[in-house]
Amino acid sequence: MAATATLSLAPSRNRATVLRRRQIFRLTFGLTVSSALAFGIAWPLSFITPVFAAKMLTSPRALPVKAQAGFLFLLWVGLTVGTELLLPLLSYPAVHLTFTGLILFLLFYAKAGGTNPLLIVFLLIGVIAVPLIGTVSPALARGVADGLFFAALVAVGTVYLAGVFFPDPPSSGVLANAAAETLTDSPDSRAKALLALRSLAVLFPLVVVFQLYSMTNASVTLVFAMMLSLEPSYGTHLRAGSDLILANLSGGLVAVVLYRLLVIVPSFPFFLMLTTAAGLIIGNQIFAETKIGKLLSSGVTAVFVVLGPTLTGDAAAGSTLAIRLFFIFAGVIYVVLGFGLLERLTRGSRSSVS
């Protein structure tokens, strides 16, 4: 009996090992190739390419082609809504903000219902980032929209190649059943609405302030707050909030270390070697599902947001790294404190009602 059990467990263990190796190599390949294209060619907003690629490649499974096409389509929808609907409404601030709030609520509601957070992020980019740039120049906003879509197109192409070269091994029935059970759990409409309202209550005031005062220089703060507001649990528990801050701190520190190494050895091949090594190390931690891996999975975006504009010439070197790192932390801390304050206020109202 013991021998039979050992034999039955061996294939699943071997499958898990193969899956993890392919996950690591897929992430490393995608980060290296997307970085080579983005920083080698350096078109406007090219540093967003590895950010998009990292978001998709940290998924535990290779994304199907339909999902990749879906990301592009939804980004196009979000950018179209931003440029063709919200951008013209900037002349009517009350109407513009009303439409923005309604769209944000619908997106947060979809996220609470189980929609892939990455899909929501792609839509939020068009709804929030494009109108913010439009407060300075509508023509610049349309140029940013084109740049974001092209960066996403290159990123999706890279992710597709990574999946072709490093596909997932055939999944076991146990894994498939577990995934199916996960997908069946969905909150009711009232719970989804409450979660959506929580996210809206934290993000929308920041959107209003940024747009009314055209705070494009600190747009990194709004973008990170936008992504993190999709998870209302941040701030409701001290552990979740502190882990979030630590995750982005780790990403920022990795970016600073890479920059310092590149100052010593200003070579493009050396940069690609660093990216490959970082992908292997980070991927090993992420897909081993360690505590450090969870932090790195959240912080890998911060690496390219902090480092990217400097390498592509979109920003000055040196002090700008610290400024962008500060803006990232401002967004993270705002979200954590916002959800924490909201939790305390709602607890007080619930206790008074009861």
C-alpha positions in Angstrom: 0.0 0.0 0.0 2.8 2.4 0.9 4.6 1.7 -2.4 1.4 2.3 -4.3 0.8 5.6 -2.6 4.4 6.7 -3.3 4.0 5.9 -7.0 0.7 7.8 -7.2 2.3 10.9 -5.6 5.4 10.8 -7.8 3.8 12.0 -11.1 2.1 14.9 -9.3 5.3 16.0 -7.6 7.2 15.8 -10.9 4.4 17.8 -12.6 4.6 20.4 -9.9 8.4 20.7 -10.4 8.1 21.0 -14.1 5.4 23.6 -13.7 7.5 25.7 -11.4 10.5 25.6 -13.6 8.5 26.7 -16.6 6.9 29.5 -14.6 10.3 30.8 -13.6 11.7 30.6 -17.1 8.6 32.1 -18.6 8.8 35.1 -16.3 12.6 35.5 -16.9 12.2 35.3 -20.6 9.3 37.8 -20.7 11.0 40.3 -18.5 14.3 40.1 -20.4 12.8 40.3 -23.9 10.3 43.1 -23.0 13.1 45.0 -21.3 15.4 44.5 -24.3 12.8 45.9 -26.7 11.7 48.7 -24.4 15.0 50.1 -23.3 16.9 49.2 -26.5 14.4 51.0 -28.8 13.2 53.5 -26.1 10.1 54.8 -27.8 7.9 57.2 -25.7 6.5 55.4 -22.6 8.4 52.2 -23.6 9.2 51.5 -19.9 5.5 50.6 -19.4 6.1 47.5 -21.6 7.9 45.4 -18.9 5.4 46.7 -16.4 2.5 45.2 -18.4 4.6 42.0 -19.1 5.4 41.5 -15.4 1.8 41.9 -14.4 0.8 39.1 -16.8 3.8 36.8 -16.3 3.4 36.6 -12.5 0.2 34.7 -13.1 0.6 31.0 -12.0 -0.6 29.7 -15.3 0.3 30.7 -18.9 -2.3 33.1 -20.2 -4.4 31.7 -23.1 -4.3 33.7 -26.3 -7.9 34.7 -25.9 -7.1 36.2 -22.5 -4.1 38.1 -24.0 -6.3 39.4 -26.8 -8.9 40.3 -24.1 -6.4 42.4 -22.2 -5.6 44.4 -25.4 -9.3 44.8 -26.3 -10.2 46.1 -22.8 -7.3 48.4 -22.8 -8.4 49.8 -26.1 -12.0 50.2 -24.7 -10.6 52.0 -21.6 -8.4 54.3 -23.7 -11.3 55.0 -26.1 -13.7 55.8 -23.2 -11.0 58.1 -21.8 -10.2 59.9 -25.0 -13.6 60.0 -26.7 -16.0 60.4 -23.7 -14.2 61.6 -20.6 -11.6 63.8 -22.3 -14.2 66.1 -24.0 -16.1 66.3 -20.7 -13.2 67.9 -18.9 -14.8 71.3 -19.9 -17.7 70.3 -17.6 -16.0 69.2 -14.4 -19.2 68.2 -12.5 -20.4 66.0 -15.4 -17.0 64.6 -16.0 -16.5 63.6 -12.4 -20.0 62.1 -12.2 -19.3 59.9 -15.2 -15.9 59.0 -13.8 -17.3 57.9 -10.5 -20.0 55.8 -12.2 -17.5 54.0 -14.4 -15.2 53.4 -11.4 -18.1 51.9 -9.4 -19.0 49.6 -12.3 -15.4 48.4 -12.6 -15.0 47.8 -8.9 -18.3 46.0 -8.9 -17.0 43.7 -11.7 -13.8 43.1 -9.7 -15.8 42.1 -6.6 -17.7 39.7 -8.8 -14.6 37.8 -9.7 -13.4 39.5 -12.8 -9.6 39.2 -13.3 -8.0 42.2 -11.6 -5.6 42.7 -14.5 -8.5 43.2 -16.8 -9.9 45.9 -14.5 -6.4 47.6 -14.3 -6.3 47.8 -18.1 -9.7 49.5 -18.1 -8.8 51.9 -15.2 -5.7 53.1 -17.0 -7.8 54.6 -19.8 -10.5 56.0 -17.5 -8.1 57.7 -15.0 -4.7 58.2 -16.6 -5.8 59.7 -20.0 -8.2 62.4 -18.5 -5.5 63.4 -16.0 -3.0 64.1 -18.8 -5.8 65.8 -20.7 -6.1 68.4 -18.0 -2.7 69.7 -19.3 -3.1 69.0 -23.0 -5.7 66.9 -24.9 -3.3 66.3 -27.7 -0.7 65.0 -25.2 -3.4 62.7 -23.6 -4.1 61.1 -27.0 -0.4 60.6 -27.6 -0.1 58.9 -24.2 -3.1 56.7 -25.0 -1.4 55.6 -28.3 1.9 55.0 -26.4 0.2 52.9 -23.7 -1.6 50.8 -26.3 1.6 50.2 -28.3 3.5 49.3 -25.1 0.7 46.8 -24.2 0.8 45.3 -27.7 4.6 44.7 -27.4 4.1 43.3 -23.9 1.3 40.9 -25.0 3.5 39.7 -27.9 6.3 39.0 -25.5 4.0 37.1 -23.1 2.7 35.1 -26.0 6.3 34.1 -27.0 7.1 33.2 -23.4 4.0 30.9 -23.3 5.1 29.3 -26.6 8.6 28.6 -25.4 7.7 27.6 -21.8 4.1 26.2 -21.8 2.4 24.7 -18.8 2.6 20.9 -18.5 -0.7 19.0 -18.7 -2.6 19.8 -15.5 -3.9 17.1 -13.2 -7.5 16.5 -12.4 -7.0 17.6 -8.8 -5.7 21.0 -9.9 -8.5 21.5 -12.4 -11.1 20.6 -9.8 -9.5 23.0 -7.3 -9.6 25.8 -9.9 -13.2 25.1 -10.7 -14.2 25.2 -7.0 -12.4 28.6 -6.7 -14.3 30.1 -9.6 -17.7 29.1 -8.1 -17.3 31.3 -5.1 -18.8 34.7 -5.7 -20.4 37.2 -3.3 -24.0 38.3 -3.8 -25.0 41.6 -5.4 -25.2 43.5 -2.1 -21.8 42.3 -0.9 -20.3 43.2 -4.3 -21.8 46.7 -4.2 -20.4 47.2 -0.7 -16.9 46.2 -1.8 -17.2 48.4 -4.8 -18.3 51.4 -2.7 -15.3 50.8 -0.3 -12.9 51.0 -3.2 -14.7 54.0 -4.7 -14.7 55.9 -1.4 -10.9 55.5 -1.2 -9.9 56.2 -4.8 -12.4 58.7 -6.0 -11.4 61.6 -3.7 -7.8 61.2 -4.9 -9.0 61.3 -8.6 -10.9 64.5 -7.9 -8.0 66.2 -6.3 -5.5 65.1 -9.0 -7.8 66.2 -11.9 -8.9 69.5 -10.4 -5.3 70.6 -9.7 -3.8 68.8 -12.8 -1.2 67.0 -10.7 0.4 65.1 -13.6 3.9 65.3 -12.0 2.7 63.0 -9.2 0.7 60.7 -11.5 2.6 57.7 -10.2 0.8 58.1 -6.9 -2.6 58.0 -8.5 -1.7 55.0 -10.7 -0.5 52.9 -7.7 -3.5 54.0 -5.6 -5.7 52.9 -8.6 -4.1 49.4 -8.7 -4.1 48.9 -5.0 -7.7 50.1 -4.5 -8.9 47.0 -6.2 -8.2 45.1 -3.0 -10.4 46.5 -0.2 -8.7 44.3 2.4 -5.6 46.6 2.4 -5.7 48.6 5.6 -8.5 46.7 7.2 -5.8 44.4 8.7 -2.5 45.7 9.9 -0.7 42.7 8.4 -2.1 43.3 4.9 -1.2 47.0 5.0 2.3 46.5 6.3 3.0 43.7 3.7 1.8 46.0 0.9 4.2 48.8 2.1 7.1 46.3 2.4 6.3 44.9 -1.0 6.7 48.2 -2.8 9.7 49.1 -0.6 11.4 45.9 -1.8 10.6 46.8 -5.4 11.9 50.3 -5.0 15.1 49.1 -3.4 15.7 46.6 -6.2 15.4 49.4 -8.7 17.9 51.6 -6.8 20.4 48.7 -6.6 20.0 48.0 -10.4 20.5 51.7 -11.1 23.7 51.9 -9.0 25.1 48.8 -10.7 24.4 50.4 -14.1 26.1 53.6 -13.1 29.2 51.5 -12.4 28.9 49.4 -15.6 26.8 51.5 -18.1 26.3 48.7 -20.6 23.1 47.5 -22.2 24.2 43.8 -22.3 25.0 44.1 -18.6 21.6 45.5 -18.0 20.0 42.5 -19.7 22.2 40.2 -17.7 20.9 41.9 -14.5 17.3 41.6 -15.7 17.8 37.9 -16.4 19.4 37.2 -13.1 16.7 39.2 -11.3 14.0 37.3 -13.2 15.4 34.0 -12.1 15.8 35.0 -8.5 12.5 36.7 -8.2 10.6 34.0 -10.1 12.1 31.3 -7.9 10.7 33.1 -4.8 7.3 34.0 -6.4 6.4 30.6 -7.7 7.7 28.9 -4.5 4.9 30.9 -2.8 7.2 32.1 -0.1 6.5 35.2 2.0 9.3 37.0 0.2 7.9 35.8 -3.1 4.5 37.3 -2.3 6.2 40.6 -1.6 8.3 40.5 -4.8 5.2 39.6 -6.8 3.6 42.9 -5.8 6.8 44.9 -5.9 8.1 43.9 -9.3 5.9 46.6 -10.9 7.6 49.2 -8.8 11.0 48.2 -10.1 10.3 49.3 -13.7 8.2 52.3 -12.7 11.0 53.7 -10.6 13.9 52.7 -13.0 12.3 52.8 -16.4 11.9 56.5 -17.1 15.6 57.1 -16.2 16.8 54.4 -18.6 14.7 55.5 -21.5 15.6 59.2 -21.1 12.0 60.2 -20.1 13.3 61.6 -16.8 16.6 62.9 -15.3 18.8 60.4 -13.5 19.7 60.3 -9.8 17.3 62.4 -7.7 14.3 61.5 -9.9 14.6 57.9 -8.6 14.0 59.1 -5.0 11.1 61.3 -6.2 9.3 58.5 -8.0 9.9 56.2 -5.0 8.4 58.8 -2.7 5.3 59.1 -5.0 4.9 55.3 -5.0 5.0 55.2 -1.2 2.6 58.1 -1.0 0.0 56.1 -3.1 0.6 52.9 -1.1 0.3 54.7 2.3 -2.8 56.6 1.2 -4.6 53.4 0.2 -3.7 51.6 3.4 -4.7 54.6 5.6 -7.8 55.2 3.5 -9.1 51.6 3.9 -8.1 51.6 7.5 -10.0 54.8 8.3 -13.0 53.6 6.3 -13.1 50.4 8.3 -13.1 52.2 11.6 -15.8 54.6 10.4 -18.1 51.8 9.2 -17.5 49.7 12.3 -18.6 52.6 14.4 -21.7 53.1 12.3 -22.6 49.4 12.5 -22.1 49.3 16.2 -24.3 52.4 16.7 -27.0 50.9 14.6 -27.0 47.6 16.4 
